[in-house]
Amino acid sequence: SSRRRTWVLRPPKAGPARRRLAGRRALASMWNRPSVAISADAKGKRLLFLACGPRGDVQPLVALSAGCKRAGFEVLVVTQQCHKGFFEDFQLRVEDCDYEDDGEPRSPVAALGANAPGGDGGPLNATSWRTMWELARDFRPALIITCRPCSAAAHAYAWRLNAPVMEVSLQLLIPTSTATSPEGSIPCCRYANWIQLRRRLFREWEASQLPALREALSAEGGDLDGLWSCFQAHLLDTLQPVAPGPIAVSPLVAQLPRDSPPELSAIGPSGFVVVSRQDQLTKADEYFGCRNVLRAFVDAAPGDPPVYFGFGPAVAGGSKHLVQLVVGAAMQSGKRAAVLCGAADLGPPALVGADKELQSYAERCMVFVRSAPHEWFFPQCAALVHHGGVSTTTCALRAGVPQVVLPSTSEQRLQADLVQRLGVGVNLSSLEACQPGALAEALQRVCADSAMIARCKDLGGRLQAEEGLKGAIEHIDRFFQEKVATGQWESANRRRRREHTALRSGAADGCFTWLCRFLCGVSRTNFAPRLRGKA
């Protein structure tokens, strides 16, 4: 039937359908010019954006790099194949670093996956890291800007180029004794639990990135001191950065802990950095598509707003389990629903062999789409069910709509706890263990809670009024004015290079120092080794 043919809508890859948007994209770029006048010290400076990892980490860099270009910086983006078109759609200069081990470019994939639009790109090999380094070396940036998945590489390249590096923080992962971490809730162990979380993140870098980076940089010769030699080196660069990056978190939803390192406390949150609603309504369909389908679905029942379901690229339990969970919850709660298939391919084929009642409900009351303009679509919904990804949670908070969060990682559990603490949704604790009945009950509860709905609308309105992108660009401008032009960064960087050399020489803190940190609160915000001689 014609209804069946609209279950899964694959946006056009290229051709006339995409070219017809060119005029609207140009107009939208004029509408969204940030009112940021940067200083003469920053004008024309070369900014290198290194963007890899999941789309949720990359999307804020898309908005920031486009804003920096419009403000007067010279911008180059180096990214993975799956994100290249995303940046190109914002008229940015982009280079692809995805190469096979034999030096050949990675082949595009036809189906959605790691290297397709919306995927996470998968791990980079030594050839890809070397390509990224060569592009950085040839560009000679005045500043490198990156996100957490690419942080280790950015610091290694910055060391060799003697350039500053900023990491855009999308979450507050600061070891503190004043807040509970996903690793544990015992009050006396809060700081130790945060350190455990950071150590786990470092081990992931150590296993997936650092060996390939070492191989890539060793091939060209030169020292490797810029690579994190130990856990303390990672903490030093990320918690006490010489060039602190924008903290792209709204002060309305989170504040830095009182015991944060002074390097971070001095800047504070700048606000969420998002791709604007107008841009999402005019950019290519691979990233914010199926707009007409979603608009028709919303308009088909004006008094019955749908529920949104979306779970990012990773699916716990498999797509079949998750699709049946989503359809079962929608059916039991009596809600119309829009499901984002995403890279996990959560489409109707996963319902083959399932209960006929589920298949019938999905056909009558649900629509499945490959991509969606969240900034426009979320406010049209009655509730949002998602995995707690950073960018998804940001859009959901700005939409002013109740949320049900089903996290599966430590970082997602942080977002789920934030939503529940703000009183704008519920945290169902685990995606893997969730059953349709529990999810349906949570949906009915948030949709009927008038106090929660009022809180959501109030918070969403205040977040919409923020100018996080402007704040982030102004932060970069101030860095060039106050730190680079005055020589402060150069002086601090000389000391940081000595600190890394000392750590590589065995000056890392021992067990006694860490015991004092855990038990006595000594040096909890200082991870620099002691240096001998002049600084």
C-alpha positions in Angstrom: 0.0 0.0 0.0 1.0 3.6 -0.3 1.1 3.9 3.5 3.7 1.1 3.7 5.9 2.8 1.2 6.2 5.8 3.5 7.4 3.9 6.5 11.1 4.5 5.9 12.0 7.5 3.8 15.6 7.7 2.5 16.6 11.3 1.8 18.1 12.1 -1.6 21.9 11.9 -1.8 22.5 14.4 -4.5 21.0 15.8 -7.7 18.1 18.1 -8.4 16.4 17.6 -5.1 19.5 18.8 -3.3 20.3 21.6 -5.7 16.9 23.1 -5.3 17.8 24.0 -1.7 20.8 26.1 -2.7 19.0 29.4 -2.7 17.3 28.8 0.6 20.6 27.7 2.2 22.3 30.9 1.0 19.4 33.0 2.4 19.5 31.1 5.7 23.2 31.7 6.1 22.5 35.5 5.9 19.7 35.2 8.5 22.0 33.4 10.9 25.1 35.6 10.8 26.2 36.0 14.5 26.5 39.6 15.6 30.2 39.1 16.7 32.8 41.7 15.9 36.2 40.1 16.6 39.3 42.1 17.4 42.2 43.0 15.1 44.3 40.5 17.1 42.0 37.7 16.0 40.9 38.8 12.5 42.1 36.4 9.8 43.7 34.0 12.2 43.8 30.4 11.0 41.6 28.0 13.0 41.9 24.3 12.4 38.9 22.2 13.5 39.6 18.5 14.1 36.2 16.7 14.2 35.8 12.9 14.5 33.5 10.6 16.5 29.7 10.5 16.8 27.5 13.1 15.2 26.5 14.4 18.7 30.1 15.4 19.3 30.7 16.8 15.8 27.5 18.8 15.3 28.4 21.6 17.8 31.7 22.0 15.9 29.7 22.4 12.6 27.9 25.4 14.2 31.1 26.8 15.8 33.3 26.5 12.7 30.6 28.1 10.5 30.2 31.0 13.0 33.9 31.5 13.2 34.2 31.7 9.4 31.4 34.3 9.3 33.1 36.3 12.1 36.3 36.7 10.1 38.5 33.7 11.0 40.1 31.5 8.3 38.8 28.0 8.9 39.9 24.6 7.8 38.0 21.4 9.0 39.6 18.0 9.0 37.0 15.3 9.5 35.9 11.8 8.6 34.1 10.9 5.5 30.7 10.5 7.2 30.8 14.2 8.4 32.4 15.8 5.4 29.2 16.7 3.6 27.8 18.1 6.8 30.5 20.7 7.0 30.5 21.3 3.2 26.8 22.2 3.5 27.8 25.2 5.6 30.2 26.4 2.8 33.3 25.4 4.8 36.6 24.3 3.5 36.8 20.6 4.5 39.4 17.8 4.1 38.7 14.1 4.5 41.2 12.1 6.6 39.5 8.7 6.1 42.1 6.4 4.3 42.7 2.7 4.3 46.0 1.2 5.6 47.3 1.0 2.0 46.7 4.8 1.6 43.6 4.5 -0.6 40.5 6.6 0.3 37.8 4.7 2.1 35.0 3.7 -0.2 31.6 5.3 0.5 29.0 2.8 1.7 25.5 2.7 0.3 23.7 1.7 3.5 23.7 3.7 6.7 26.7 2.7 8.8 29.8 3.9 10.4 31.0 5.9 7.3 27.5 7.0 6.1 25.9 10.4 7.0 24.8 10.1 10.6 27.3 7.4 11.5 30.1 7.7 14.0 32.8 7.1 11.5 34.4 4.2 13.3 38.0 4.2 14.6 40.7 5.9 12.6 43.8 4.0 11.6 47.4 5.2 11.6 47.1 6.3 7.9 44.2 8.5 8.8 45.9 10.0 11.8 49.0 10.7 9.6 46.8 12.3 6.9 45.2 14.5 9.6 48.7 15.5 10.9 49.9 16.3 7.3 46.9 18.6 6.7 47.5 20.3 10.1 51.2 20.8 9.4 50.5 22.3 5.9 47.8 24.6 7.2 50.0 26.0 10.1 47.0 27.0 12.3 47.1 29.7 14.9 44.7 27.6 17.0 43.5 24.0 16.9 39.9 23.4 18.1 38.5 20.0 18.7 36.0 17.8 20.6 36.7 15.1 23.1 37.0 12.1 20.7 39.9 13.8 18.9 41.5 15.4 21.9 44.6 13.2 22.2 45.5 13.8 18.5 44.9 17.5 18.8 47.3 17.9 21.7 49.9 15.8 19.9 49.7 17.9 16.7 49.7 21.1 18.7 52.9 20.1 20.5 54.7 19.6 17.2 53.3 22.8 15.7 53.9 24.8 18.9 50.3 26.0 18.6 47.5 26.3 21.2 44.7 23.8 21.3 41.2 24.2 22.7 38.8 21.4 23.5 35.1 22.3 23.2 33.5 20.8 26.4 30.0 19.5 25.8 29.7 17.9 29.3 31.1 18.7 32.8 33.3 15.7 33.5 35.3 17.5 36.2 36.5 15.4 39.2 34.7 16.9 42.3 33.6 16.1 45.8 30.3 18.0 45.4 28.5 16.0 42.8 27.8 12.3 42.2 29.3 10.5 39.2 27.9 7.6 37.2 30.6 5.4 38.7 29.1 5.5 42.2 26.9 7.5 44.6 28.7 7.1 48.0 29.3 10.7 49.2 32.7 10.1 50.7 33.9 8.6 47.4 32.7 11.2 44.9 36.1 12.5 43.9 37.5 9.0 43.6 34.6 7.9 41.4 35.1 10.9 39.1 38.8 10.0 38.8 37.7 6.4 38.0 35.5 7.7 35.2 38.3 9.9 33.7 40.7 6.9 34.0 38.2 4.8 32.0 38.0 7.4 29.3 41.8 7.6 29.2 42.1 3.8 28.8 39.7 4.0 25.9 42.1 6.5 24.2 45.0 4.4 25.2 43.6 1.3 23.6 42.0 2.8 20.4 43.9 6.0 19.6 47.3 6.3 21.1 49.0 3.3 19.4 47.8 4.4 16.0 48.8 8.0 16.7 52.3 6.8 17.9 52.7 4.8 14.7 51.5 7.7 12.5 53.8 10.3 14.1 56.8 7.9 14.4 56.8 7.4 10.7 57.8 11.0 10.1 60.3 11.2 12.9 60.6 13.8 15.7 59.8 13.5 19.4 56.5 12.1 20.8 56.4 14.1 23.9 53.1 15.6 22.9 51.4 12.2 23.2 49.9 11.6 26.6 52.5 9.4 28.3 50.3 8.6 31.3 47.0 9.3 33.0 48.3 12.3 34.8 49.4 13.9 31.4 45.8 13.5 30.2 44.4 15.1 33.3 46.9 18.0 33.1 45.9 18.9 29.5 42.2 18.5 29.9 41.6 19.8 33.4 44.3 22.4 33.5 44.6 23.5 29.9 47.0 26.2 28.8 44.2 27.3 26.4 40.9 26.5 28.0 38.2 25.9 25.3 34.6 27.1 25.4 32.4 25.2 27.9 29.4 24.7 25.6 27.0 24.1 28.4 24.2 26.4 29.5 24.6 28.0 33.0 20.9 27.6 33.3 21.2 23.8 33.6 24.7 23.3 35.1 27.4 25.2 36.9 31.0 24.3 37.4 31.7 22.6 40.8 33.1 24.8 43.5 36.3 22.8 43.6 37.0 23.0 39.8 40.5 23.7 38.6 41.0 27.5 38.5 41.8 27.3 34.7 38.2 26.2 34.1 36.6 28.3 36.9 37.9 31.4 35.3 35.9 31.0 32.1 32.6 29.3 33.1 29.9 27.9 30.8 29.2 29.9 27.6 25.9 28.3 26.7 24.8 25.6 24.3 26.3 25.7 20.8 23.6 24.4 18.3 22.8 24.4 14.6 20.0 26.9 14.4 16.4 25.9 13.5 16.5 27.9 10.3 19.7 26.0 9.2 18.1 22.7 10.0 15.1 23.5 7.8 17.3 24.4 4.8 20.3 22.1 4.9 20.8 18.9 3.0 18.4 16.0 3.7 21.2 13.6 4.8 21.4 15.5 8.1 18.1 17.3 8.7 15.7 15.6 6.3 12.2 14.2 5.9 10.8 17.6 6.8 7.7 17.3 4.5 6.9 13.9 5.9 7.2 15.0 9.5 5.2 18.1 8.8 2.4 16.0 7.2 2.5 13.6 10.1 2.1 16.4 12.7 -0.7 18.1 10.6 -2.6 14.9 10.2 -3.8 15.1 13.9 -3.5 18.7 15.2 -4.8 17.9 18.6 -2.7 14.8 19.1 1.0 15.6 19.0 3.3 12.6 18.5 6.0 11.1 20.7 9.6 11.1 19.3 11.8 8.0 19.7 15.6 8.2 18.8 18.6 6.3 20.2 21.7 7.4 18.3 24.0 5.1 16.4 24.5 2.4 19.1 21.7 0.1 19.9 21.7 -2.1 23.1 20.1 -5.5 22.5 19.8 -5.1 18.8 17.5 -3.2 16.5 14.7 -5.9 16.6 14.4 -5.6 20.4 14.5 -1.8 20.3 11.9 -1.4 17.5 9.5 -3.8 19.3 10.1 -1.9 22.6 9.3 1.4 20.8 6.2 0.2 19.0 4.9 -1.7 22.1 5.3 1.4 24.3 3.6 3.6 21.8 0.7 1.2 21.4 0.3 0.7 25.2 0.3 4.4 25.9 -2.0 5.1 22.9 0.5 7.6 21.4 1.3 8.4 17.7 5.0 8.2 17.2 7.9 9.3 15.0 10.9 7.0 15.1 14.4 8.1 14.0 15.9 5.0 12.3 19.5 6.4 12.5 22.6 4.5 11.8 21.2 1.5 13.7 18.5 1.1 11.0 15.5 1.0 13.4 13.0 0.4 10.6 9.9 -1.7 10.0 11.9 -4.7 8.7 12.8 -5.3 12.4 9.1 -6.0 13.0 9.1 -9.0 10.6 7.9 -12.0 12.6 6.6 -9.8 15.4 3.1 -9.8 16.8 0.6 -8.8 14.1 -0.9 -6.2 16.4 2.4 -4.4 16.7 2.8 -4.4 12.9 -0.7 -3.0 12.4 -0.2 -0.2 15.0 3.1 0.8 13.4 1.5 1.0 10.0 -1.5 3.1 11.3 0.1 5.4 13.9 3.8 5.6 13.4 6.3 7.0 10.9 10.0 6.0 10.5 12.5 8.5 9.2 16.2 8.5 8.5 16.9 12.0 9.7 15.0 14.9 11.3 15.4 18.6 12.1 15.3 18.4 15.9 15.2 22.1 16.5 12.0 22.3 14.5 10.4 18.9 15.2 11.0 18.5 19.0 8.7 21.4 20.0 5.9 19.8 17.9 6.0 16.6 20.1 4.2 15.6 23.3 7.2 13.9 24.7 10.7 12.8 23.7 12.2 9.4 24.3 16.0 9.2 23.7 19.3 7.7 24.8 20.8 10.8 26.5 23.3 11.8 23.9 24.7 15.3 24.5 23.4 17.0 21.4 20.0 15.2 21.6 19.6 16.3 25.3 20.5 19.8 24.4 17.9 20.1 21.7 15.3 18.4 23.9 15.9 20.9 26.8 15.6 23.8 24.3 12.4 22.4 22.9 10.5 22.7 26.2 9.0 19.2 26.0 9.1 16.4 28.7 11.6 13.7 28.2 12.1 10.0 29.0 15.8 9.1 28.9 17.1 5.5 28.5 20.9 5.7 28.9 23.4 3.0 28.2 26.8 4.6 28.9 28.2 6.6 31.8 28.1 9.9 29.8 24.5 9.3 28.9 23.6 8.5 32.5 25.0 11.9 33.4 22.6 13.5 30.9 19.7 11.4 32.2 20.5 12.4 35.8 20.6 16.1 34.7 17.1 15.8 33.1 15.6 14.3 36.2 17.3 16.8 38.5 15.9 19.7 36.5 12.4 18.2 36.8 11.9 18.1 33.0 11.7 14.3 32.5 12.4 10.9 34.0 15.4 8.6 34.0 14.6 5.0 33.3 18.2 4.1 34.2 18.8 1.4 31.5 18.0 1.0 27.8 19.0 -2.7 28.0 16.5 -3.6 30.8 13.6 -1.5 29.7 10.3 -3.2 28.9 7.4 -1.7 26.8 5.0 -1.5 29.9 7.5 0.5 31.9 8.2 2.9 29.0 4.5 3.3 28.3 3.8 4.1 31.9 6.6 6.7 32.0 5.3 8.3 28.8 1.8 8.6 30.2 3.2 10.1 33.4 5.3 12.8 31.8 2.5 13.7 29.3 0.0 14.1 32.2 2.3 16.0 34.6 1.2 19.7 34.2 3.8 21.0 36.6 6.6 19.2 34.6 5.2 20.5 31.3 5.2 24.1 32.7 8.9 23.7 33.9 9.9 22.4 30.5 8.3 25.3 28.7 9.9 27.9 31.1 13.4 26.3 30.8 13.1 25.9 27.0 12.1 29.6 26.5 15.1 30.8 28.5 17.5 28.5 26.7 16.2 29.7 23.3 17.1 33.2 24.4 20.7 32.3 25.0 23.5 33.0 22.6 25.9 30.2 23.2 27.5 30.4 19.7 28.2 34.1 20.2 29.7 33.4 23.6 32.0 30.7 22.2 33.3 32.9 19.4 33.9 35.7 21.9 35.8 33.3 24.1 38.1 32.5 21.2 38.5 36.2 20.4 39.4 37.0 24.0 42.1 34.3 23.9 43.9 35.9 21.0 43.6 39.3 22.6 44.5 38.5 26.2 46.7 35.4 26.0 48.4 35.3 22.6 49.0 39.0 21.9 50.3 39.6 25.4 52.7 36.6 25.3 50.9 34.9 28.3 50.1 31.8 26.3 53.7 31.4 25.0 55.1 31.6 28.6 52.5 29.1 29.9 53.1 26.8 27.0 56.9 26.7 27.7 56.1 25.5 31.2 53.6 23.0 30.0 56.2 21.5 27.6 58.6 21.1 30.5 55.8 19.4 32.6 55.2 16.9 29.8 58.9 16.1 29.5 59.1 15.6 33.3 56.1 13.2 33.2 57.7 11.2 30.4 60.9 11.1 32.5 59.1 9.4 35.5 57.9 12.4 37.5 54.3 11.3 37.6 52.6 11.3 41.1 53.0 8.2 43.1 50.5 6.2 45.2 51.0 8.4 48.3 50.1 11.6 46.4 47.0 10.0 45.0 46.1 8.7 48.4 46.4 12.2 49.8 44.1 13.4 47.0 41.5 10.8 47.8 41.5 11.0 51.6 42.7 14.5 52.5 41.7 16.6 49.5 45.3 17.7 48.9 46.1 18.9 45.3 42.8 17.8 43.9 42.9 20.5 41.2 46.6 20.4 40.5 48.1 17.6 38.4 51.3 19.4 37.3 54.6 17.6 38.3 57.2 19.4 40.3 59.8 21.0 38.1 63.4 21.6 39.0 65.2 24.8 38.0 63.6 27.9 36.4 60.1 27.7 35.0 
